[in-house]
Amino acid sequence: GPRICDTALARSWVVLLSLDAQPTDGEQETFEEVQHVLRNSEPILEEIQCYKGAGKEIREAISTPTEEFQQRAWHAVLPLVSRLKRFYEFSTELEVVVPKILFQLCSGPMTPTQHLEMQQALVKQFAEILEFVLKFDEYKMKTPAIQNDFSYYRRTITRQRMSSHNGFEHLDTREVTNELANRMSLFYAHATPMLKVLSEATSMFVKENSDIPIENTTETLSTMAKVCLRMLENPNLISQFQREETQLFVLRVMVGLVILYDHVHPQGAFVKASNVDVKGCVKLLKEQPAARSEGLLNALRYTTKHLNEEATPKNIKNLLAA
Ligand SMILES: *[C@@H]1O[C@H](CO)[C@@H](O)[C@H](O)[C@H]1NC(C)=O
């Protein structure tokens, strides 16, 4: 039965997680393109994790708006804006590669299980993207300075334009055009910006590939989620993880898949007939130490699309009630 398949896949993924996955010939081209993007994911997570912000300089410049304090705030904000620009640009790179991975994993005559067996290198990359997205958004939520810094930057630019004052050193205007600044504002205004990009890219993929039945995409997502759950439910498999973070990695990926499924499937992840075992996922999360699960439970509570709809069974709503 399918359960045995999932468990066999779960076994092979435990091995996969401890290795550098080797792409097959068919995966090679997409794999390399994605790898080229992913090489920046760790540095970006490190940068957002230690993002300090220019709150102090901005407060001083506002309360004491002298030339000196304003210059000081401006020089504190400029390098931060370059950093925010890099984060934003990274999201646009993900937006490009995610549909390519999905195309490989969801199109053609293979069943979802076969895809997940045969294309493990791409599966692993997709999992790494999901992990990145959830981690980035967790840090973003803990860093209100980001929006504060960026809106100070924009206000200052506007003021400079109006006063045609030339005492300020600009970021190269080609670097952050007004149009780019608008897009960055929208991006950072979102509570979970990377997830938004990922779910929109996935929805767009489904829309633009109308020859691929939507179930082929949602089933690949739900089968991946199932395999994650099988791994995490099985103490034997968990004991084979070589690093402790691997368990957390799989938890994040599972939650990311549930959220994505919920955004892409017309009825979402929470209805009774859903192919995603949301109840199993939530129960498993609740068995984890709170430090591990709280952010992920919140992601399910606040970034899914269908949770609060009438078709969601009461017991699932209760399980997820904060
Ligand atoms: C959808 O998936 C089924 C197997 O689950 C496969 O036979 C079919 O060819 C797939 N369709 C497309 C267009 O990829």
The ligand as an SDF file (V2000), in Angstrom:
LIG
                    3D

 14 14  0  0  0  0  0  0  0  0999 V2000
   -0.0900   13.2440  -13.9190 C   0  0  0  0  0  0  0  0  0  0  0  0
    0.2850   12.1280  -13.1090 O   0  0  0  0  0  0  0  0  0  0  0  0
   -0.0280   10.8490  -13.6090 C   0  0  0  0  0  0  0  0  0  0  0  0
    0.4630    9.8010  -12.6380 C   0  0  0  0  0  0  0  0  0  0  0  0
    0.1350   10.0890  -11.3120 O   0  0  0  0  0  0  0  0  0  0  0  0
    0.6120   10.6320  -14.9610 C   0  0  0  0  0  0  0  0  0  0  0  0
    0.2150    9.3920  -15.4990 O   0  0  0  0  0  0  0  0  0  0  0  0
    0.2570   11.7620  -15.9060 C   0  0  0  0  0  0  0  0  0  0  0  0
    0.9790   11.6030  -17.0950 O   0  0  0  0  0  0  0  0  0  0  0  0
    0.6020   13.1040  -15.2700 C   0  0  0  0  0  0  0  0  0  0  0  0
    0.2010   14.1860  -16.1790 N   0  0  0  0  0  0  0  0  0  0  0  0
    1.0450   15.1460  -16.5890 C   0  0  0  0  0  0  0  0  0  0  0  0
    0.5260   16.0590  -17.6420 C   0  0  0  0  0  0  0  0  0  0  0  0
    2.1520   15.3160  -16.1520 O   0  0  0  0  0  0  0  0  0  0  0  0
  1  2  1  0
  1 10  1  0
  2  3  1  0
  3  4  1  0
  3  6  1  0
  4  5  1  0
  6  7  1  0
  6  8  1  0
  8  9  1  0
  8 10  1  0
 10 11  1  0
 11 12  1  0
 12 13  1  0
 12 14  2  0
M  END
$$$$
